[in-house]
Amino acid sequence: MTGPGRQRTGNEPAIGRRMAELRARRGMSQQVFADRIGKSKSWVDKVERGVRTLDRLSVIETVAGALGVAPQLLLAGRNPPAPATDVGAGVERVRAALARHDTPASAPAGPLLRQLDDQAGYAWAAYRNGQHPQVLRMLPDLLADSRHAGHTGPVDPPVLDLLVRVHRLTAQTLVKLGDAHLAWLAADRAMMTATRGDPVRIGLATVTLAQVLRALRRGRLARTAALTAVRQLDPAAAQGDPPALALTGALLIEAALIATADEPADPDGSTFGPTSVELARALTASHLGDHHRAVALHRRATEHDGWRQLPAEHRAAHLIDITRSHLDLGDPDAAGRALLTADRTAPGETRTRPAARAALTAVLRAGPTPADVARLAATIGLTRPGAAALR
């Protein structure tokens, strides 16, 4: 509030008027708006009349988030408060926020989920524009408020979405700022929350987890996480679900980036390199419907020595996944051979994975079935020996 010895700048009525106009345009009364930002109706009225100043960046960001606009719209014609530049102190505040597990105090009505969604959306926009110090200032409050939403109300899909969104943003910002170990904690929180939801939510959390593990040079873990999420997304992606398709692409890109990392062989002798990249490209082409290219990339990759150096699980999983392209090209024989090779390579993949059963079912339905493919189907309980037409 303006007091003795403090000079008014003449800008307060302008920013107050903009706040009032945006509030009214969204059909909010002063009381409703006050509840959303955790202030009193009197505070809102004084700001809109220019009696109180709006000079703290954190408050301006909260107001802008509730109005669904960027702070710059409120600050038009006025220099914003100088941002804090102490990144180390900001990271420590985020660390403290991640370390807390209590139910935080809040305004009587509590932060509304819509307001938190708006604030998280603005923070993500700031992240995408490279405004990492600004994101860092917002994260402690976002972490506390989203934790409050998870503790005090029903943990339904919108709350799960918010928790995953905020922890993903935290992890990715920390990676940018060079603290990948703390980022791992935030990414793990996102994964723990996501596993209570649908495959798309899990895929979003896994993209972040893979990025964090890559920053920590844990390539094998990152690749396993990314490809596992791709397989969970596969049924939705196969039905043309846009979020699932986009996430599948993002996860395959992560797997390809991991594969090109300059890492030594692990104790089992598996390596990441050009072959893994080619396989990721083949699966990307398959998911995009370019099956001729997918099969060409697959054949080229499996001709190299690097193919035999990959873990048996990786090779079998890829052979199962590429059957889609063989079938779409009208070549059930090639699809059947891929499944038989996968079964010889890692039987656990073909005999336990739903994707393998679905692929084998599609081969059986495609026409007369070779005896060895029919026997594999009988072994895993899809059909009885002799039930399929043999040739």
Secondary structure as GFF3:
##gff-version 3
##sequence-region A 1 391
A	DSSP	alpha_helix	12	25	.	.	.	ID=ss1
A	DSSP	alpha_helix	30	37	.	.	.	ID=ss2
A	DSSP	alpha_helix	41	49	.	.	.	ID=ss3
A	DSSP	alpha_helix	57	67	.	.	.	ID=ss4
A	DSSP	alpha_helix	71	74	.	.	.	ID=ss5
A	DSSP	alpha_helix	87	99	.	.	.	ID=ss6
A	DSSP	alpha_helix	113	128	.	.	.	ID=ss7
A	DSSP	alpha_helix	132	152	.	.	.	ID=ss8
A	DSSP	alpha_helix	157	176	.	.	.	ID=ss9
A	DSSP	alpha_helix	180	194	.	.	.	ID=ss10
A	DSSP	alpha_helix	199	215	.	.	.	ID=ss11
A	DSSP	alpha_helix	219	238	.	.	.	ID=ss12
A	DSSP	alpha_helix	242	259	.	.	.	ID=ss13
A	DSSP	alpha_helix	274	287	.	.	.	ID=ss14
A	DSSP	alpha_helix	291	302	.	.	.	ID=ss15
A	DSSP	alpha_helix	305	309	.	.	.	ID=ss16
A	DSSP	alpha_helix	312	328	.	.	.	ID=ss17
A	DSSP	alpha_helix	332	345	.	.	.	ID=ss18
A	DSSP	alpha_helix	347	352	.	.	.	ID=ss19
A	DSSP	alpha_helix	354	365	.	.	.	ID=ss20
A	DSSP	alpha_helix	371	379	.	.	.	ID=ss21
###
